[in-house]
């Protein structure tokens, strides 16, 4: 007697409530589920890891920085409110998940998306566009809204029972919360946040980087999250730590080419000039460092320590005018 082949599916898993209950809904049909999540300098996998551990879901984490950057720089469907290319980003993730499905011999891919929950990326039209452009439209299932959407191949083949899928739409989460309670899930994350591309300040800095640097690195992207960014000229900017956490983040990202500034005689921030610069630029950076330090307000000049690689020097500078620096802040 021939043994029936087990049905297996890949879940695009964010770790939020919708993705958690989607996994449970598919697992209830006896389907083996593997979670897949992604990381880039713009978002991490921490939330997905924690949620996967909580529900016992095997999870793979893929770094998609290179492919994702191409999408962020030139999205076919444009940006959201800030620098978030949601349509193109979702398409990329679904395509990669579909490729992994093919590679591992799984039957279909599913997501926690809900029809109408997000006006830009989860309208009926955009759900169709994302699935179609991924190349895996007929093998992409949205279990929470499946009965409101066209039937997919796994449903037609009987690998998934469509009648046991749901018809949720809109922004409310009442039904998902009721499902979580039924599954004994009492802890789940807030649906908002997670992607730095939705943050207005980060987006301004990213746009500034795109406009001025063709050869930027992953480290340049990581630096965008820390401190105040003050542009000196088209090529140079100073990053000023705002607190202990910023100072530690900047210190951890310093390389040999950077110039790092700190007050010699008074408390103050750690300031970084990425890639260093000529003497006049270093003096400007030192003056900015002095402006945010705790030197007496009547001090005409202060000494700022500058280190670069293994060398240390001292610069006597007048603190920059903080009002003028506001206009140069990114």
Secondary structure as GFF3:
##gff-version 3
##sequence-region A 1 330
A	DSSP	beta_strand	8	12	.	.	.	ID=ss1
A	DSSP	alpha_helix	17	27	.	.	.	ID=ss2
A	DSSP	beta_strand	32	39	.	.	.	ID=ss3
A	DSSP	alpha_helix	46	55	.	.	.	ID=ss4
A	DSSP	beta_strand	59	63	.	.	.	ID=ss5
A	DSSP	alpha_helix	65	73	.	.	.	ID=ss6
A	DSSP	alpha_helix	86	104	.	.	.	ID=ss7
A	DSSP	beta_strand	108	111	.	.	.	ID=ss8
A	DSSP	alpha_helix	124	134	.	.	.	ID=ss9
A	DSSP	three_ten_helix	137	139	.	.	.	ID=ss10
A	DSSP	beta_strand	140	142	.	.	.	ID=ss11
A	DSSP	three_ten_helix	146	148	.	.	.	ID=ss12
A	DSSP	alpha_helix	153	156	.	.	.	ID=ss13
A	DSSP	three_ten_helix	162	164	.	.	.	ID=ss14
A	DSSP	alpha_helix	174	182	.	.	.	ID=ss15
A	DSSP	three_ten_helix	196	198	.	.	.	ID=ss16
A	DSSP	alpha_helix	200	212	.	.	.	ID=ss17
A	DSSP	alpha_helix	218	223	.	.	.	ID=ss18
A	DSSP	beta_strand	228	231	.	.	.	ID=ss19
A	DSSP	beta_strand	237	240	.	.	.	ID=ss20
A	DSSP	alpha_helix	244	253	.	.	.	ID=ss21
A	DSSP	beta_strand	259	263	.	.	.	ID=ss22
A	DSSP	beta_strand	271	273	.	.	.	ID=ss23
A	DSSP	alpha_helix	279	291	.	.	.	ID=ss24
A	DSSP	beta_strand	302	308	.	.	.	ID=ss25
A	DSSP	beta_strand	311	317	.	.	.	ID=ss26
A	DSSP	alpha_helix	322	328	.	.	.	ID=ss27
###
